[in-house]
Amino acid sequence: MTPDIVYDQLIGMGCAARLIFSYGGNPGVGSLHRFRDAVEHGWPRDLEVVEHSHAGLAKAYVAGASRLPFAVLRGYQGTDLPAQNTSVSSIECPFTGERLTAVRALNPDVAVIHAQQADRRGNVMLWGLSGVQKEAVLAAERAIVTVEELVDTLEPRPHAVVLPAWVLSAVAVVPGGAWPSYAAGYSVRDNAFYEAWDEISRDRERFTAWMRENVLERGA
């Protein structure tokens, strides 16, 4: 499931007290209503938000994966994010004197990603729009990967990323685990659900009923 909708669900169930993010919306549709309700009205609990730019958050994971305290970029210029985010500061380049932006490293306790394949030794391969999934895994203390398929051998692919078993804590075979987003070569994006989620999540009672039926009590 796409991370945007996942954190909308977690926030709506009161499972998150703090969110570090660089985008808070339902892709192509609009607001994440449970996220917005928590920020604006404190329902079901107050939510602390730490907002980054996409580039800044990516750099924070890169620094975390490199076990460095921060990363440097030319970013955040002309925005008020540095004033709102204590993980963003300015730094002077010791070589040129240029003012740059420093962003604090991120080292999550646990990273959870979805990939296409794992072999029987626990190595994982992903391809397509991989984003910063590799960096998130390497930055985290623990990493859990769900995959579409278990294979005997990982066949080389152009631009694929291979995560060796020794950087992973657990691998689980979960076909369709990227839904309603997609896994390149295995599934397509469920645009209808993104649109449906907009209506489901607008109302607190309808959201709670949907979560109870489809997540909390499913298979009980």
N, C-alpha and C positions, 0 to 999 in steps of 0.2 A: 504494500500500500504506500502511496506517495507520502513522504514525511509531513507535508503540509496538513493533510487531513488527519494523519496519525496524531500530530501534536494538538490539533483542534479537539480530537476525541479525548486525549489524555487531560487536556486543560478542562474540558467540559465535565469530566468525572472527578475533578479536584485532585488529580495525581501530580500536578506540577505546581511548584511555588515560584520557580524562576525559569525563564526561557531566554536562551542565548540564540539569536537568529539573525538572518539577513534578508528574509522575505516572509511576510505574514499574510498570505492570501491564498484563495482557491484559484489555481492556475486557469486563466482564461475566463473566469466567472466573476470573481469579486472577493468580498470579505470572507474571512473565516469567522463565523458568527460567535462560536464559543470562545475563541481567542479574544474577540472584540468585547464580548460581554464580561469576561474576566478583567480586562484592562479598564473598561469604562465603569463597571458596576460591582466588581469584586465578587462575581458569581461564577462558580460555587465557592471561590476563595480569592483573596487578593493575589495578583500575579505580578512579580517583578520582571521587567523586560530589560534585556541588554541587547541593543540593536547595533548591527554592523552593516557595512556594505558587503556585497558579494565578494569582492576582491579582498577586503579586510578579513572576513571570516575564513576564506580559503587560506590566506597567509597565516592566520592563527593556527590552523590545523597543520600547515607545513612546518611551522616552528615547533609545534608539539611533537610531530613525528620525528623531527631532527633533534629533539631533546634540547632545544634552545629556549631561552626565556622569552624572546619576542622575535617578531619579524619586522622588516622594514619595507615600505612601499610609498609610492607617490599616490596618495589617495586621501579621501575624506576632505579634500580641499573645498572650501566654499560651502560646507555643510555644518550643521550644529551637532552632529553625532559626537565629536570629541568632547564637547561640553556636557553631554549626557552619559558618556560611557567612560568609566575610569580605566578600562582596558585599552584605551586609545590615547596616545600622547604624541608629542613632537620630539624630534631628535635632530641634532646637527651632525651631518656627515663629517667624520674626522679628516677626510681626504679633500673634499671640495668646499665644505662649509655650507652646503645646501641644506635647507630645512626639509626634513622628511617626516613621515608618519611612522610611528612604532605601534605595533599591536601585540598585546600580551598573548603568549602561547596558550592553546587549549589542549588539555590532557584529560579527556573524559574518563570516568570510571569504567564505563562500558560503551562500546560502539556496536551498533546493530546495522548490518547492511544486507542487501539482497544481490545475488550474483547468478550467473547462468549455470556453471558447472563446478563440481568438486570431484576429485578422484578418490580412490579407496584409501589413499594415504593421508587424506585430509587437506590436500592442496586445493586452492580455489582459483577459478579463472572467470573474469568478467570482461565484457567488451561493450562497445557502444558509447553512450554518454556516461562516462564513469565518474565525472565530477571530482570530488575530493574524497571518494570512498576509501581509496588506498591510504591517503593521509590520515583519515579519521581512524582507521584500523591501527595504523602504526603509532598514532598519538595516544591511543587508549590503553588503559591498564588491562582490560579484557576485551575480546572481540568475538561476537557471535555472527555467523553468516548463515543465511538461508539460501538455498540454491534450487534451481529448477530441476536439475538432474544429477544423478551420480553416474560417473563414467569410469571406465577402466583406465583410460589415458587421456590427458589433456592435450588435444591437438593444437599446435601453434596457429594463431590467427593474427592478422595485421592489427596493430594498436591494442592488443589485448593486455590486460593486467593480470599477473599471476601473484597470488598471495600464498606464501609457503605455509605449511601446516604449523610451523613453530611460532608464527605470530598470531595464531587463532586459538581461541579457547574452546569453541564448539562450532560444529557444522551440522545443519539439519536440512533434509530434503523437503522442500515445501513448494511443489509446483503451483504456479500462479501467485507466488508470494509478493510480487511487485504490484498486484492489483490495488487500485484501478489504474495505476501507471503501467508501464510495460517493461519487459525484459527483451532486449534486441535479439531477434531470432527465435523467440518463444511465444511472445504475446504482443497484442496491440493495446493502445491506450483506450480505456473505457470512458470516452467523453461524456456519455449519458450519465454516468454516476457522478462525475464532477458537478454536472448541472443539478442532479437530484440532491446531492449533499447540500447545496445552497438552501433548498427548501427544508430539508430535514433538520439542519442545524440552526435555523432561524429561531425556532420555538424551543424553549427549555424542556417542556413536557414531551414534545415529539422527539427531540434528541434523546432524552433519557429513555423513552420507550424503545427507540431504535437500538440503542446500545444494549439494553437489557435483552432484547430479542436476538440480536445478531452477534453480540460479543460476550456479554456477561453470563448468559444462561444457555448459550448455544452448545448443544451436545450434552447438556446436563440431564 
